[in-house]
Amino acid sequence: MGRFFLSAWSLSTTVLLSCLSSTADAEIRAGHLGVRAGTERHVAGRWGTLSFDVINPDDTDAEALAVSHFGDNPNLQFGRRIWVPAHSHRTSSYLMLTPKIATAVGKNSNGRQSISLRSVLYDVSNGGQRSIREEYEQVLQKTVVVIEKPTSNTGLLSAVDDNMFYEGVVAWRGAVRKTRRLSQFAEPPLPSTPEAWQGLDQFIVADDNISADMVAIDALRQWVERGGKLWLPLDRLSEETVLLLMGDAYQCQEVGRVDLSQVSFQSDEYGAVGSSAAPRTYEQPVSLVRVVTNRAEVVHTINGWPASFWVPLGKGEVLFTTLDIRGWIRPRTPEDPRPVHVLQGTDHVALPPLEFLGHRFFGRPLPMGLAGENFQAYLAPQVGYRIPSRAVVTGIFAAYCATLLGGGVFLFLRKRLQHFLWLTPVLSVVAAGVLASLGAGAKSTPVTVGNLQFLQVADGGNNGQISGAVLLYSPQRNDTILGAEKGGVFLPDVENIPSAKRMVWTDFNQWHWENLALPAGARRADYQIDAVFPDPLKAEVEFGPQGLTGEIRGADAITWSDAILATPVLGNVAVRWKGNRFTATADDSLATGQFLLDALVSDEQRRRQEVYRQLLQKSSSKRPYPATPMLLAWRTPFETHFNLPEHARQFGSALVAIPLTFRPTPPDRDVVIPWPLLPYRTVGRTRQEAGASTYNHRKDEWLAKQRLTTTILRFQIPESVLPLKISQADVTLKIRAPGREMEVLGGDPQQAVEIGRELNPVGAFRYRLTKPEQLYVDSTGGFFFEFTVSDILTPDESGEDTQNAWKVESLRLQVKGRTGKNP
């Protein structure tokens, strides 16, 4: 009996202790904290992703907050607040801005810089903030992360066992002196926001598995539209997957697939093939996808079919290839130079055509579009004391003069003109008092929010990317909680604010700043957000007798102003508005550096001109903008759904860039094509012959030459007016070639006819072509113009003629014609 009670007491004690122990352990805890997620990279100055998971064994729901910061300075924190139901295990992630390399604190064994990362999890269920221990009894999780440099981070989505394609990508990177280190993904999930993709500079989709992750597809497309680079090998992807990724921007159609036992690359692009791109024979045939392309920049062809081509997508670009990876690489031989770095090693070597593509794909992205400094130049001058407008001052002065005149006439008629002596100073004092009171009322500047946006509409017009900046000004400390409700991130200039600022995510695309009080003064915050339109936003144009006519579709009743048609490199055409319709005639072509036709411009127009100048200026360190013809127009800013100071004075504008959609011109209609819409490049007399390297069509830049050179130019007539019978072509050639002779020819390059001959050509020369033999147009809309500049005719006494180089400064073509019927 005693043993029974002893056993019962022991059992009850054990159960009680177990319950107490269970109650003591029934608190939320972190499974893991501050782990790299998304692209699994921290790139200097870009957003990265951290993940964490929370375990809640309790019977009640809880709320947790994960927070991280870099280095020993906790003043800039990033975190995520999540709800954790009872008896659940949740995993989540949040964005974190990686500091620039200059702030990193150390280097690892590979010489890459690293920095400490500190993370902590809080229980905020009851409004407090209690630290939660990890399973390893740590309150603060400390790790060291490597800071990557931009431009060299590549991601690859392919099957794990696809070694050949992986080695081909490694060989491709090695050809341009990149290491074999890749972020390889075998299957979704992939990063779900465009900011989370910023850890990569290039991404390669070589597997159809991505079609199962529509959130990742949307984020990846937005990342490309913001400037990313994407490679889509069509031989490995279904057309459905490509359409999901590209949408209306994919203007290609697959015709069929063939197996080739011999591969020979051809290209019209100077230097694209290389000296060793001889035909190669394969025992096991390689596959080629036959596609018909439209609006694409074809680089290589095989048997007349595109093998590689580029398609612009927003500010980024997509590389398409149609040949199996085995056709782009070859096995490494003992004669091949060894890799410079051990991490560049592979058993394969990229062939010259693939190496040529690699310099562009892996190269440093050139800035294109508007940057934060461009926004600052527009916004900053508009924040300050408000002074009476010119109209108000003019109105007061006009009222003063009218009252003075009326009083003088009245006194004259009453024969009391002597009272005019005191009327004049009284009216002057009253007018000055009014101006003084207006100035006193405008002395203090209210809280102000300035907003400048640049919207790049994607092909198809259903969506676009907005790059912008808000300028927040407050005359005193401002405690407004800043944040976002529908995506987009912005980081004000908070470096010198000593409080522990915290950017906290609360839901998908929702976040806010905590403990951030902006001191007095002006601070800029750059941002990028996505724009989705209920109806496609398009600019449809058509050629006519005066030039271009068009209209904007998909836009509400919005006032557009100060618009231009911008072309990739040649020039711009001013636009005249009538509602949502517009015209751009041949007489509206703008000179270099000109963006408005108005002789007198307002302060706002002057600021807009400066934005145009910074956006469209040509530079060797900047990719020319735009990549395709665009309509650029100004309107009121778009809604950002940001939480900004309420009751603030607001100002701003939005510059919208819409790709031109050319409607086919009906048959038997006269058309005029302005010169900015007639791009050209140098060609040879035959398709196999390379043209003289006197002109860089990518930058609209002519090169100085010293010897006799023949240059053949092929102008591309817009497809929407083909077939076209040209009745008149006006060529303006501005050249500086003293001491030489220039011969000008036109028509079919195989049977060119002379147009003119100039001795000592210096200045602008204009030629009007009207004869049928001078106005030849090939079957694809090519119009040809040729000129030859001789060696110097009178060399100096030493016989040296290399000191006197010649150079074309500009060349422009404008044509008139009549459309014909399609065959």
C-alpha positions in Angstrom: 0.0 0.0 0.0 2.9 2.4 0.8 4.5 1.5 -2.4 1.3 2.4 -4.2 1.0 5.9 -2.6 4.8 6.4 -3.2 4.4 5.5 -6.9 1.3 7.7 -7.2 3.1 10.6 -5.5 6.1 10.2 -7.8 4.0 10.0 -10.9 2.0 13.1 -9.9 5.2 15.0 -9.2 6.6 14.0 -12.5 3.5 15.2 -14.3 3.5 18.5 -12.4 7.1 19.2 -13.1 6.6 18.3 -16.7 3.7 20.7 -16.9 5.7 23.4 -15.2 8.6 22.7 -17.5 6.3 22.8 -20.5 4.8 26.1 -19.3 8.2 27.6 -18.8 9.2 26.5 -22.4 5.9 27.7 -24.0 7.3 31.0 -25.3 8.0 31.9 -28.8 11.6 31.4 -30.0 13.6 31.8 -33.1 14.6 28.7 -35.1 17.1 30.7 -37.3 17.7 34.4 -37.6 19.5 36.7 -40.0 20.1 34.1 -42.7 20.8 35.1 -46.3 17.8 34.5 -48.6 16.6 35.7 -52.0 19.7 35.8 -54.2 21.8 35.0 -51.2 24.1 37.9 -51.9 24.9 41.2 -50.2 26.0 43.7 -52.8 27.4 47.1 -51.9 24.7 49.8 -51.9 21.9 47.5 -52.9 19.0 45.7 -51.2 19.4 42.2 -50.0 17.1 39.7 -48.2 17.4 38.1 -44.8 15.1 35.3 -43.5 14.1 34.1 -40.1 11.6 31.6 -38.6 9.6 31.8 -35.4 8.2 28.9 -33.3 5.2 29.5 -31.1 4.4 26.5 -28.9 2.0 28.4 -26.7 -1.8 28.2 -26.7 -2.2 31.9 -27.5 -1.2 33.9 -30.6 1.9 36.0 -30.6 3.5 38.8 -32.6 7.2 38.8 -33.3 9.7 41.4 -34.6 13.0 40.5 -36.2 15.5 43.3 -36.5 19.0 43.4 -38.1 21.7 46.0 -38.6 25.2 46.0 -40.1 28.4 46.8 -38.2 28.6 48.2 -34.6 26.3 51.1 -35.4 22.6 50.2 -34.6 21.3 53.6 -35.7 20.0 52.1 -39.1 18.0 49.0 -38.6 15.8 46.8 -40.8 13.2 44.4 -39.7 9.9 42.5 -40.1 6.9 42.2 -37.9 4.8 39.0 -38.2 1.8 37.4 -36.5 2.5 33.9 -35.2 -0.6 31.8 -34.5 -0.7 29.4 -31.5 1.2 26.1 -32.0 2.7 27.3 -35.3 6.0 27.7 -37.0 6.3 30.6 -39.4 9.1 31.6 -41.8 9.4 35.1 -43.2 12.0 37.5 -44.7 12.7 41.2 -45.1 14.8 43.6 -47.2 18.0 45.2 -45.8 20.1 47.8 -47.5 23.8 46.7 -47.7 26.3 49.4 -46.9 28.8 50.5 -49.5 32.2 48.8 -49.6 33.9 51.9 -48.1 32.2 51.1 -44.8 33.1 47.4 -44.7 35.4 46.2 -41.9 37.7 43.5 -43.1 38.6 41.1 -45.9 38.2 37.3 -46.1 40.7 34.9 -47.5 39.7 35.7 -51.1 40.3 39.4 -50.5 36.6 40.3 -50.5 35.5 42.8 -48.0 33.2 41.7 -45.1 31.2 43.2 -42.4 29.4 42.0 -39.2 25.6 41.4 -39.3 23.7 41.5 -36.0 20.1 40.2 -35.6 17.7 39.9 -32.7 14.1 38.7 -32.3 11.6 40.5 -30.1 8.2 39.4 -28.7 5.9 42.4 -29.2 2.6 40.7 -28.5 1.6 43.0 -25.7 2.9 46.3 -27.0 6.3 45.9 -25.3 9.6 44.7 -26.8 11.1 41.6 -25.1 14.2 39.9 -26.6 13.6 36.2 -27.5 16.3 33.6 -27.3 17.2 31.3 -30.1 17.3 27.5 -29.7 21.0 27.9 -28.9 20.2 30.3 -26.0 21.5 33.4 -27.9 19.7 36.7 -27.7 21.8 38.5 -30.3 22.8 36.5 -33.4 26.2 37.7 -34.8 27.5 36.7 -38.2 30.0 38.0 -40.8 28.8 38.5 -44.3 30.8 39.2 -47.5 30.1 42.4 -49.4 30.0 41.8 -53.1 31.0 44.3 -55.8 28.4 45.2 -58.4 28.5 44.1 -62.1 29.9 40.5 -61.6 27.0 38.7 -59.9 25.2 36.2 -62.1 22.3 34.0 -61.2 21.4 30.8 -63.1 18.1 28.8 -63.0 18.8 25.3 -64.5 18.5 21.7 -63.6 21.0 20.5 -61.0 22.3 17.7 -63.3 22.7 20.0 -66.3 26.5 20.1 -66.2 27.1 21.0 -69.8 25.1 24.2 -69.7 26.6 25.2 -66.3 30.1 24.7 -67.7 29.2 26.7 -70.8 28.1 29.6 -68.6 31.4 29.3 -66.6 33.4 29.3 -69.9 31.4 32.4 -71.0 32.3 34.2 -67.8 35.9 33.1 -68.0 36.2 34.6 -71.5 35.5 38.0 -70.0 37.7 37.4 -67.0 34.9 36.6 -64.5 35.1 33.8 -61.9 33.0 30.7 -62.0 31.0 31.7 -58.9 27.3 31.7 -59.7 24.1 31.9 -57.7 22.5 28.7 -59.0 18.8 28.0 -58.5 17.4 24.5 -59.2 13.7 25.4 -58.8 11.4 28.1 -57.4 10.7 29.9 -55.1 12.7 32.8 -56.3 12.9 36.4 -55.0 9.4 37.9 -54.9 10.1 41.6 -55.3 12.3 43.6 -57.7 14.3 45.0 -54.8 15.1 41.4 -53.7 16.7 40.7 -57.2 19.2 43.6 -56.7 21.8 41.1 -55.5 22.3 40.0 -59.1 23.6 41.9 -62.1 22.6 39.2 -64.7 20.2 36.3 -64.6 19.9 33.3 -66.9 16.7 31.3 -67.2 17.5 27.9 -68.7 14.6 25.9 -67.2 10.8 26.0 -67.6 10.3 25.5 -63.9 10.1 29.3 -63.4 6.6 29.2 -65.1 5.2 27.8 -61.8 6.2 30.9 -59.8 4.2 33.9 -61.2 5.2 36.2 -58.4 8.8 35.6 -59.2 8.2 36.1 -62.9 6.6 39.5 -62.3 9.4 40.5 -59.9 12.1 39.4 -62.4 10.5 41.3 -65.2 10.4 44.5 -63.1 14.0 44.0 -62.2 15.0 43.8 -65.8 12.9 46.9 -66.6 14.9 48.7 -63.9 18.1 47.9 -65.7 18.9 44.2 -65.2 20.2 41.9 -67.9 18.5 38.6 -68.7 19.6 35.7 -71.0 16.9 33.4 -72.4 18.3 30.5 -74.5 15.3 29.6 -76.7 16.5 26.1 -77.4 15.9 25.3 -73.7 12.7 27.1 -73.1 9.1 26.7 -74.2 7.5 29.6 -76.0 4.9 29.8 -73.2 7.6 30.5 -70.6 9.2 33.2 -72.8 5.8 34.9 -73.2 5.2 34.8 -69.5 8.6 36.5 -68.9 8.5 39.0 -71.8 4.8 39.8 -72.4 4.2 42.0 -75.5 7.9 42.9 -75.6 8.6 39.5 -77.3 7.9 40.1 -81.0 9.2 36.8 -82.3 7.7 33.6 -83.6 9.2 30.1 -83.6 9.1 28.5 -87.1 10.7 25.2 -86.2 13.8 23.4 -84.9 16.6 21.7 -86.8 19.7 19.7 -86.0 23.0 21.0 -87.5 26.2 19.0 -88.0 28.1 22.1 -89.1 27.8 25.6 -87.7 29.0 28.9 -89.3 28.3 32.3 -87.7 27.6 35.4 -89.8 27.1 38.9 -88.6 26.5 42.4 -89.9 27.9 43.8 -86.6 31.5 44.9 -87.0 33.8 42.7 -84.9 31.0 40.4 -83.7 32.4 37.2 -85.0 36.1 37.4 -84.5 39.0 36.0 -86.5 38.7 32.4 -85.5 35.0 31.9 -86.0 35.5 29.3 -88.8 32.8 26.7 -89.5 32.8 23.9 -86.9 31.7 20.3 -87.5 29.9 18.3 -84.8 29.6 14.5 -84.6 26.5 14.9 -82.4 24.4 17.6 -84.1 23.5 20.7 -82.2 19.9 22.1 -82.3 18.9 25.5 -83.7 15.6 27.1 -83.1 14.4 29.0 -86.2 12.6 32.2 -85.3 11.4 35.2 -87.1 12.2 38.4 -85.2 10.7 41.9 -85.1 12.0 45.0 -83.4 15.1 43.1 -82.3 18.8 43.8 -82.7 20.2 40.7 -84.4 23.9 40.2 -83.8 24.6 36.7 -85.2 22.9 34.6 -87.8 23.3 31.0 -88.9 22.1 30.1 -92.4 20.2 33.4 -92.4 18.3 32.6 -89.2 19.0 34.6 -86.0 21.4 33.0 -83.6 21.6 35.8 -81.1 19.7 39.0 -80.7 19.0 41.7 -78.1 15.6 43.1 -77.1 15.3 46.2 -74.9 13.0 45.8 -71.9 12.5 49.1 -70.0 15.9 50.3 -68.9 17.3 46.7 -69.2 17.8 44.3 -72.0 17.3 40.6 -72.8 19.7 38.5 -74.8 18.1 35.7 -76.8 20.1 32.8 -78.3 18.7 30.0 -80.5 21.6 27.6 -80.7 22.4 24.8 -78.3 25.2 25.8 -75.8 27.5 23.2 -77.5 27.6 25.4 -80.6 28.9 28.3 -78.6 31.8 26.6 -76.8 34.5 24.0 -77.5 36.8 21.8 -75.4 39.9 23.4 -73.9 43.2 22.3 -75.6 46.8 22.4 -74.3 47.4 25.3 -76.7 44.8 27.5 -74.9 46.2 29.9 -72.3 45.5 28.8 -68.8 43.0 30.9 -66.7 44.5 33.8 -64.8 42.6 32.8 -61.7 41.9 29.3 -60.4 38.3 30.2 -60.0 38.1 30.8 -63.8 39.0 27.3 -64.6 36.9 25.1 -66.8 37.3 22.3 -69.4 35.6 24.4 -72.1 36.4 27.7 -74.0 33.9 30.2 -75.3 34.0 30.7 -79.1 34.5 34.2 -80.3 30.8 34.9 -81.0 29.9 34.0 -77.4 32.8 36.0 -76.1 31.6 39.0 -78.1 28.2 38.8 -76.5 29.8 38.4 -73.1 31.4 41.8 -73.1 28.0 43.4 -73.3 26.1 40.9 -71.1 28.6 40.8 -68.2 30.0 44.4 -68.7 29.5 47.2 -66.3 25.9 48.5 -66.7 26.1 52.0 -68.2 23.9 54.6 -66.5 20.7 55.3 -68.5 17.8 57.5 -67.6 17.7 59.8 -64.7 19.6 59.5 -61.4 19.2 61.1 -58.0 21.4 64.0 -58.8 19.1 64.8 -61.8 16.1 64.9 -59.6 17.9 67.1 -57.0 18.6 69.7 -59.7 14.9 70.0 -60.5 13.5 69.9 -57.0 16.0 71.9 -54.8 15.4 75.3 -56.4 11.7 75.1 -55.7 12.0 74.8 -51.9 12.5 78.1 -50.1 10.7 81.3 -49.3 7.7 81.9 -51.5 7.6 85.3 -53.1 4.7 86.9 -54.9 4.4 85.7 -58.4 5.1 87.8 -61.4 1.3 88.0 -62.2 0.5 89.3 -58.7 3.2 92.0 -58.8 2.1 93.0 -62.3 -1.5 93.2 -61.2 -0.7 95.4 -58.3 1.4 97.7 -60.5 -1.3 97.8 -63.1 -3.9 98.7 -60.5 -1.6 101.4 -59.1 -1.1 103.0 -62.5 -4.8 102.7 -63.4 -5.9 104.3 -60.1 -3.3 107.0 -60.5 -4.5 107.7 -64.1 -8.1 107.7 -63.2 -7.6 110.0 -60.2 -5.6 112.4 -62.3 -8.4 112.5 -64.9 -11.0 113.0 -62.3 -9.1 115.9 -60.6 -8.4 117.5 -63.9 -12.1 117.5 -64.8 -13.0 118.9 -61.4 -10.2 121.5 -61.8 -8.6 120.4 -58.6 -5.4 119.1 -60.1 -3.4 120.5 -57.2 -4.6 117.5 -55.1 -2.6 115.2 -57.4 0.5 116.2 -55.3 -0.7 114.3 -52.3 -2.6 111.5 -54.2 0.5 110.2 -55.9 2.5 109.5 -52.6 -0.6 108.1 -50.9 -1.2 105.6 -53.7 2.5 104.7 -53.7 2.5 104.0 -50.0 -0.6 101.9 -50.3 0.9 99.8 -53.2 4.2 99.4 -51.3 2.2 98.3 -48.2 0.4 95.7 -50.1 3.6 94.3 -51.5 5.2 94.4 -48.0 2.3 92.5 -46.5 2.5 89.8 -49.2 6.3 89.5 -48.6 5.8 89.2 -44.8 3.2 86.5 -45.3 5.5 84.5 -47.5 8.6 84.8 -45.3 8.1 81.5 -43.5 8.2 78.4 -45.7 5.6 75.7 -44.8 6.2 72.0 -44.8 6.8 71.1 -48.4 6.9 67.9 -50.4 8.4 68.0 -53.9 8.0 65.0 -56.3 9.7 64.4 -59.6 9.0 61.2 -61.5 10.3 59.5 -64.6 7.9 56.8 -65.9 9.3 54.3 -68.5 6.2 52.6 -70.0 7.0 49.0 -71.0 6.2 47.6 -74.5 2.6 46.7 -74.6 1.7 49.6 -72.3 0.1 47.6 -69.5 2.8 48.6 -66.9 5.9 50.6 -66.4 8.6 51.6 -64.0 8.7 54.9 -62.1 12.0 56.2 -60.9 11.6 59.3 -58.8 12.6 61.4 -55.8 10.7 63.2 -53.1 12.2 66.3 -51.5 10.9 66.6 -47.9 11.3 70.1 -46.3 10.2 71.1 -42.9 11.1 74.4 -41.1 11.2 72.4 -37.8 11.4 68.8 -36.5 8.8 66.6 -38.2 7.5 63.4 -36.5 5.4 62.1 -39.5 5.6 58.3 -39.8 7.0 57.7 -43.3 6.2 54.5 -45.2 4.6 52.8 -48.1 1.2 51.0 -48.6 1.6 49.5 -52.1 5.3 48.8 -52.6 8.4 50.8 -53.4 11.1 51.7 -51.0 12.7 55.1 -50.2 15.5 55.9 -47.8 15.8 59.6 -46.8 19.2 61.0 -46.0 19.3 59.9 -42.4 23.1 59.3 -41.8 23.5 62.2 -39.4 20.3 61.5 -37.4 21.5 59.9 -34.2 18.4 58.0 -33.2 18.0 54.2 -33.8 15.9 54.4 -37.0 14.1 51.2 -38.0 12.5 50.3 -41.3 9.9 47.7 -40.5 7.9 45.5 -43.0 4.4 44.6 -41.8 3.0 42.9 -44.9 3.8 42.3 -48.6 4.8 45.7 -50.0 3.9 47.5 -46.8 6.4 49.1 -44.5 7.0 52.1 -42.3 9.9 53.9 -40.5 10.0 53.8 -36.7 11.9 56.3 -34.5 12.6 58.5 -37.4 12.0 62.2 -36.8 13.3 64.4 -39.6 15.1 67.5 -38.3 14.5 70.9 -39.9 15.8 71.3 -43.4 15.4 69.6 -46.8 16.1 65.9 -47.4 15.8 63.9 -50.6 14.6 60.3 -50.8 14.9 58.4 -54.1 12.5 55.6 -54.9 11.4 53.1 -57.6 7.8 51.9 -57.9 5.8 49.9 -60.4 2.9 51.3 -62.4 0.1 49.2 -63.6 -2.5 50.7 -66.0 -6.1 49.5 -66.4 -5.9 50.2 -70.1 -2.7 49.9 -72.1 -0.9 53.3 -72.4 0.3 53.6 -76.0 1.5 56.3 -78.3 0.3 55.4 -81.8 1.7 57.3 -84.7 1.4 57.3 -88.5 3.4 59.0 -91.3 1.6 61.5 -93.5 2.3 64.4 -95.9 3.6 66.7 -93.2 5.4 64.2 -91.0 3.9 62.3 -88.0 0.4 62.4 -86.5 -0.5 60.4 -83.5 -2.5 60.1 -80.3 -2.1 58.7 -76.8 -4.4 55.9 -76.0 -5.3 54.6 -72.5 -4.8 57.9 -70.8 -7.6 59.8 -69.0 -8.3 63.5 -69.5 -4.7 64.6 -68.7 -3.0 67.7 -69.9 0.3 66.9 -71.6 2.9 69.5 -72.3 6.5 70.2 -73.5 6.7 66.9 -75.4 9.2 65.6 -77.9 9.8 62.6 -80.0 13.2 61.2 -79.0 15.2 58.8 -81.1 18.0 56.5 -80.0 20.9 58.6 -81.3 20.1 60.9 -84.2 17.9 63.7 -82.8 14.5 64.8 -81.6 11.3 66.3 -83.0 9.0 68.7 -81.1 5.4 67.8 -80.6 2.3 70.0 -80.9 -0.8 69.0 -78.9 -4.5 69.1 -79.3 -6.0 67.1 -76.5 -4.5 63.6 -76.6 -3.6 64.0 -80.3 -0.4 65.4 -81.5 1.6 66.2 -84.6 5.3 66.3 -85.3 6.2 67.7 -88.7 9.4 67.8 -90.6 9.8 71.5 -89.7 9.6 70.7 -86.0 13.0 68.8 -86.0 15.1 70.2 -83.1 18.7 71.2 -83.4 21.3 69.6 -81.1 20.8 70.8 -77.5 17.3 72.1 -78.3 14.3 70.6 -76.7 11.5 73.2 -76.9 10.3 75.3 -79.8 9.2 78.2 -77.6 11.4 81.2 -77.8 10.4 82.4 -74.3 10.2 79.7 -71.6 9.0 79.8 -68.0 11.0 78.8 -65.0 9.3 75.4 -65.0 10.1 74.9 -68.7 13.7 75.9 -68.0 13.9 73.2 -65.4 12.3 70.7 -67.7 14.8 71.5 -70.5 17.6 70.7 -68.1 16.0 67.4 -67.3 15.9 66.6 -71.0 19.5 67.6 -71.5 20.7 65.3 -68.7 18.5 62.4 -69.9 19.3 62.7 -73.6 22.9 63.8 -73.6 25.4 61.6 -75.4 28.4 60.4 -73.5 31.0 57.7 -73.8 30.2 56.6 -70.2 26.5 56.5 -70.7 24.3 54.3 -72.8 22.3 56.5 -75.3 18.7 57.0 -74.3 16.2 56.0 -75.6 16.9 52.5 -77.1 13.9 52.8 -79.4 11.9 55.9 -80.6 9.9 57.3 -77.7 7.3 60.0 -77.0 8.5 62.0 -74.0 5.8 64.2 -72.4 5.2 66.0 -69.1 2.1 65.6 -66.8 1.1 65.7 -63.1 2.8 63.1 -60.9 1.4 59.6 -60.4 0.0 58.4 -57.1 2.8 56.7 -55.1 0.7 55.5 -52.0 3.6 56.7 -49.8 2.9 58.0 -46.3 4.3 61.5 -46.4 3.7 64.6 -44.3 0.0 65.7 -44.4 -1.2 69.2 -45.2 2.1 70.0 -46.9 2.6 72.3 -49.8 3.1 69.9 -52.8 4.6 70.5 -56.2 6.1 68.3 -58.9 5.9 66.8 -62.4 6.1 63.5 -64.1 8.1 62.8 -67.3 6.5 59.9 -69.2 8.3 57.9 -71.8 6.0 55.9 -74.1 7.4 53.7 -76.9 6.1 54.7 -80.3 3.7 52.2 -82.0 3.8 52.9 -85.8 0.5 52.2 -87.5 0.9 51.1 -91.2 0.3 54.0 -93.6 -2.4 53.3 -96.1 -1.4 52.7 -99.7 -1.2 55.6 -102.2 -0.5 58.3 -99.6 2.2 60.9 -99.7 4.5 60.8 -96.7 7.4 62.8 -95.3 9.9 61.1 -93.0 11.9 63.5 -90.7 15.6 62.9 -90.4 15.6 61.8 -86.8 13.5 58.7 -87.8 15.9 57.5 -90.5 18.7 55.7 -88.6 21.8 54.5 -90.6 24.9 52.5 -90.3 28.0 51.7 -92.4 27.8 48.7 -94.7 29.8 46.9 -97.4 28.9 46.5 -101.0 27.9 42.9 -100.3 26.4 41.3 -97.2 29.6 39.5 -96.5 31.7 42.6 -96.8 32.2 44.8 -93.7 31.6 48.5 -93.9 34.3 51.1 -93.3 34.6 51.9 -89.6 34.0 55.6 -90.0 30.8 55.8 -88.1 29.6 54.4 -84.7 25.9 54.0 -85.1 25.4 53.2 -81.4 26.6 56.7 -80.4 26.0 58.7 -83.6 29.7 59.4 -83.6 31.9 59.9 -86.6 35.6 58.9 -86.4 38.5 60.9 -87.7 40.4 59.3 -90.6 43.6 60.2 -92.3 43.7 58.0 -95.5 41.5 57.6 -98.5 38.2 56.0 -97.3 35.0 55.0 -99.0 31.9 55.0 -96.7 28.6 53.4 -97.7 25.7 54.2 -95.5 22.4 52.3 -95.4 19.4 54.3 -94.1 16.5 52.2 -92.8 13.1 53.3 -94.1 10.4 52.7 -91.4 8.6 49.4 -91.9 5.2 51.1 -91.5 5.5 52.9 -94.9 6.9 50.0 -96.9 6.8 49.6 -99.8 7.7 53.2 -100.5 8.5 55.0 -103.8 10.8 57.9 -102.9 10.3 61.0 -105.0 12.8 63.3 -103.2 15.6 62.8 -100.8 17.5 65.7 -99.1 20.9 65.0 -97.7 22.8 67.4 -95.5 26.5 66.5 -95.0 28.7 68.6 -92.7 32.3 67.7 -93.1 35.8 69.1 -92.5 38.3 67.7 -94.9 40.7 70.5 -96.0 43.1 69.7 -98.9 41.1 66.7 -100.1 38.5 65.8 -102.7 35.1 64.2 -101.9 33.0 62.2 -104.4 29.3 61.7 -103.5 27.3 58.8 -105.0 23.8 57.3 -104.5 21.5 54.5 -105.6 22.2 50.8 -105.6 25.7 50.1 -104.1 26.4 47.7 -107.0 25.6 50.5 -109.6 26.1 53.7 -107.7 25.7 56.9 -109.7 27.6 60.2 -109.0 25.7 63.0 -107.2 28.4 65.5 -106.8 32.1 66.2 -106.3 33.7 68.7 -103.9 37.2 70.0 -103.7 38.5 71.0 -100.3 35.2 70.2 -98.6 34.8 72.2 -95.4 31.3 73.1 -94.1 27.8 71.9 -94.9 26.9 70.5 -98.3 23.3 69.9 -99.3 22.2 67.5 -102.0 18.6 67.0 -103.4 18.1 63.7 -105.0 15.2 63.4 -107.5 16.4 61.0 -110.2 15.1 57.4 -110.0 18.6 55.9 -110.2 19.6 57.9 -107.1 16.5 56.9 -105.1 17.0 53.1 -105.0 15.3 51.3 -102.1 16.0 47.6 -101.5 13.4 45.0 -100.6 13.8 45.5 -96.8 13.6 49.3 -96.9 17.3 50.2 -97.3 18.3 53.5 -98.9 22.0 54.0 -99.7 24.3 57.0 -99.8 28.0 56.8 -100.5 30.9 59.2 -100.3 34.7 58.8 -100.8 37.3 61.2 -99.3 40.7 61.1 -101.0 44.1 61.2 -99.5 45.5 64.7 -99.0 46.2 66.3 -102.4 49.2 68.5 -101.5 51.3 66.8 -98.7 53.9 68.9 -97.0 57.5 69.0 -98.0 58.4 66.1 -95.7 55.8 63.9 -97.5 53.9 63.4 -94.3 50.1 63.7 -94.7 49.1 62.1 -91.4 48.8 65.3 -89.5 45.8 66.5 -91.4 42.9 64.1 -90.5 39.4 64.6 -91.9 36.1 64.0 -90.1 32.4 64.1 -90.8 30.6 66.2 -88.2 27.0 65.2 -89.1 24.9 63.7 -91.8 21.1 63.9 -92.1 18.6 62.5 -94.6 14.9 63.5 -95.1 12.7 61.8 -97.7 9.4 62.3 -99.4 7.5 59.6 -101.2 4.3 57.7 -101.8 3.3 54.4 -100.2 2.6 51.5 -102.5 0.4 48.4 -102.1 1.8 45.4 -100.2 2.6 42.6 -102.6 
